[in-house]
Amino acid sequence: METTTEEYKFQLFDLNTQVLLKTALKDPSSVSLEKVSNIIVDQSLKDQGFSKEAGRICFTIVQAEAMQSNGTVFRTSLLNRLQQEFMVREETRVCSLEDWVCYVTLICHIFEYLKVSNTPMLALVHPVYDCLIRLAQPDALLNEKEVDCLVLQLHRIGEQLERMNYQRMDQLFCLLRNGFLLQKNLSSMTRLLLLEILEFRAGGWMLSSPAYNYYYSEVIAE
């Protein structure tokens, strides 16, 4: 029997939770949307694969709730939970680098998918920047998992994030340039990733074909 997209996304949960989440996608007014938002965030914080799917799941629930009742219960619950996790982000990073990377992945994907009048939510702009700027600090640049997370998120949302606040993007890239030029203890992979993302933004958030072939042949070679 072929597995549907929803079944693939939700198969890690017990049967009752799967039913709850699938119902939220189609009939959100019939379930506790606060509970649903907590389930999505909890799973995202321990499973980076799921955190990458969470943006699309949340978008679907938000759209379904708006069509059904013009409500914002799910979006409000989700933002409240993201704010709670944001407040303890440094503690999370110290306790578990994996959980921290999962949180950054989650909040960036939520920023990408959830829009108000086709515009990213203002409430998420500064928290997302704060997370990415933390990933650009000298101690974080020593960890390839954090650097990889930073570069991946900038590829996904860098351009739209820059449109929301150009000055903070300049601040972020100043840190990245300084790290690339001044930190002598970075790994060769980190240097390659930093150089690539610096060139990516300088090229208007795109790479030329020769540059793409150069960087990604180097990544594969690593």
N, C-alpha and C positions, 0 to 999 in steps of 0.2 A: 504493500500500500504506500503510495507516494505521500511524503510528509509536506504539509503546507508550510508557508512562511511563518505563520503564527505559531504553529506547533514547534517549529525549529527554535524559534525565539524563546518559547515558554517551557520547553521540555525539561529544563532543569528544576522546575518547581513541582511541588506536590499537586495532585489532581485538583483539589479545591482552589488552590491559588491560580492554577491555569484557567479554571472556569471563571474566576473573579476577573482576571486580566482580560480574557477574551470578551467577557460581558461588557467591561469598561470601554472596549473599542467600539462596541455597537450600541449599547444602551447604558450610557454612563450614569443616568439619573437613578438607576436601580441598584447601584452599589455605593459603598463608601469610597469616595474619591480621595479622601485623605489617606485612607489605608492603602489604596492603589499607589499613590505617589510615594509612600514610605517603602512599599515593596520594591518599586522600581529603583529607588535610590539605594536601598540596602543591597540589592543584588548588584547594582552597578559598581558599588564601592568595593566589591570583592571579586568582580569578574569584568576585566577590561573588554572582553569580547561583547558582553551584554551592554556595557556602558556605551559602546559604539552604536548599538541598536536602539538605545533608550530615546534618543532624539526623535527618531521616526515614530516610535510607539507613543511618546508624549504628544507629538504633533497630531496623530490620529485621534487620540482621546480628546484633546483640546477642540479639534474640529467637530467631533461628534457631539460634545457637550454644547458648543455654540449653536449648532444646528437644532439640537433638541430643546434647549431651554434658554439659549443666549446667556448661559452662566459662565462663571470663571472659577468655580470651586477648585477644580483640579489644578489649574494654573497657579492659583494663589497658594494652595497646599504645597505644590512642587517648589515654588519660589521660597516659601518659608523654610522648607527642609534644606534646600540648597544654601540658604543663608545660615542656618544652624551649622551645617558642615563647614561653611566658609569661615565661620568664627573660630573654629578649632583646627584650621588647616595646618598650622605649624606643628601642633601636637600630633596630628595625623601623619605628617611627613616624618617626624622623629620616630613614631611607633612603627610605621609601615610605609616604606617607599612605594610598594605596590598599590596600597590603598590610596595614597596621595596621587599617583599617576592616574589611577582610575577616576578619582574625583575631578581632576583637571580635564580628562577626556570627557566625562559626563557633562560638566558645565559648558564646555566648548560646543558639544553636540547639541545641547539644549539651546544655546545661543544661536547656533546655525539654523535650527529647525523652527523654533517658536518665534513667530512674528506677530506684531500688531500693526495692521494696515500695511503689510508687506515690509515692515521695518523691524529690525531686531529690537528686542525689549531693552529700553534704557536701563532698567534695573540691573541688567546683567553686564553692562559694558565695563564698569570699573572693577567688579569682582573678577571678570575674565582677565582683564589687564593685570590685576594684582597677582593672579595665579601665574600668568605667563612671565611677568617680571620676576617673580620668585624663582621660576625655572631658569632665568638668565643670570642669577647671582653666581659669583665665583665658585661657591661650594657646590651648587647644583650642576655647574658645567663640568665638574669632575665625574659626574655620574652619567653614563651613556643612556640609561633608561630615561632620565629626565630630559636630556638633550633631544633624544629621539621623540619624546612626547611633545616637546616644545616645537620642534620643526614640523611634525605632523599637523599640529593644530594650526600653525601659521599657514601651512599650505591650504588647509581647509577654510579658515575663517579670516586670515590676515587682511585680505582686501576689504571685506565688509567691516571688519573691526577698525581698520584705518579710517574708513569713511565716517565712523561714529566719533572718533577722537584721534586726530592726526598727531597731536602733541605727545600723547602717551605712546603712540607707536614709535615716534622718534626717540623717546626715552628708552623704550625697550631695545631698539636697534643700536642705540649708543652703548648699552650694556653688552650686546652681542659683539659689536666691533671691538670694544675694549677687551673683552674676553679673548677674542681671536688674536688680537695683536699683542696683548700684554701678559696673558697667562701662559707660562712656559710648560706647565705640567699637564696640558690637555692631551688626550689620546689622539691618534691620527684620524680615527673615525669622527671624533667630535670636531676636529678642525675642518674636516671635509664637509660635515653637515652644516657647520656655521658658515663656511664660505659659500656653500650652495644657497642657503637661505638669505644671506646678504645679497647675493647676485640676483636671487629670485625677486626680492622686493625692488632692487635697483632697476630691474627690467620691467617694472609695472606689474608685478606679481605673475610673472611668467618667465620661462627659460627658453632661450633659442634652442633649436634642435641640436646643434653641436654641443652646447653647454649641457643639455639634458643627457646626451649620450656620454659625455665625459663623466659627469657626476655619478650617473647610475651604473656605468660600467665599473667605476671605482668602488661603489658600494657593493656590487656583486662580487668583485675581486676580493674585498675584505672578508 
